[in-house]
Amino acid sequence: MFGLTGKKVVITGATGGIGGEIAKFFLQQGAICTLSGTSEAKLEALKSALSEYSGKVFFNKCNLGDKTECEKLIADANAQMQGLDILICNAGITKDGLLVRMSGEQWDDVINVNLTANFVLSKAAVKIMMKQKHGSIVYISSIIGLTGNAGQANYAASKAGLGGLARSVALEYGSKGIRANVIAPGFIKTEMTEGLDNSKMLEKIPLGRQGDAIEIAKATAFLAGEAASYISGETLSINGGMYMS
C-alpha cells in the first residue's frame, strides 16, 4: 500500500513516542531503517523492542546539536544500508519560557536541534538522493509551528521554519525526483502527555480525542512513499480539527 518495501530510511528521534511508532511501522512495511537518538540506553531499549527486525535495522547515537555528527549520521546510514531513499526528520526539543525571559541559549539550543540540524541532514541526504535521482524527505513539525504558543517562541519558530525549508527543497530538487513535505501533529498521546489534565484541550478538538502516534506514523508513510509521488512542498496537519488552515 505504501510502497516502502526495501526502501532505505533514516529516522531521527526514534527513541521518542512518535519516532518509535514511525520506526516500527516503517519496518512492518518492509523498509530498512537507520534509527537515531541521543540516549545510548534508550537506543538499546529500542533495539530490544525491534529485535525481530534484526538485519534490517541499525541504531546510531547522534547529537543533533552538532553539525559534524549530523553529517556523520547520514554518511554512516548510507554505508550501512547501501543507499538512502527516505529521510524522516522527527527529533525535536523544547526549552520553554516567555519571550522577555528566554535566554539566548534557550533560543539557540531549540533552533539548532529543531531546525538547523534538519538543514544539515537534508543537505547531506540530498547529495545522495541526487545521484539516485529520487528521494523523499518528511519533516515532523507541530501544530505550534502553525499557531504559535505563549512561552514557546523558540519552538514555534523552529517548527514553522520546517515549512519554509521543505518548500525550498521541493522547489530546488523536484527536477531531480526529490520530494519534501511536512507533517504538523496536534495533541498526540505520548509519554509526555500522560498524566496531564486534558479536558480543556479536548474541548478545542472537534473529534473529541487525542491523536495516536500510529496515526502520525501512517501519515508519514503515506507522504514518504509511492502513494504521495505527486505531492511535494506541502504541510499535512493531523490534529483532529483543532486547527484548520
Secondary structure as UniProt FT lines:
FT   TURN            5..6
FT   STRAND          8..11
FT   TURN            14..15
FT   HELIX           17..28
FT   TURN            29..30
FT   STRAND          32..37
FT   HELIX           40..49
FT   HELIX           51..53
FT   TURN            54..55
FT   STRAND          57..61
FT   TURN            64..65
FT   HELIX           67..81
FT   STRAND          86..89
FT   HELIX           99..101
FT   HELIX           104..111
FT   HELIX           112..116
FT   HELIX           117..132
FT   STRAND          135..140
FT   HELIX           144..147
FT   TURN            150..151
FT   HELIX           153..173
FT   HELIX           174..176
FT   STRAND          178..185
FT   TURN            191..195
FT   HELIX           199..202
FT   TURN            203..204
FT   TURN            206..207
FT   HELIX           213..224
FT   HELIX           226..228
FT   TURN            229..230
FT   STRAND          235..238
FT   TURN            240..241
//
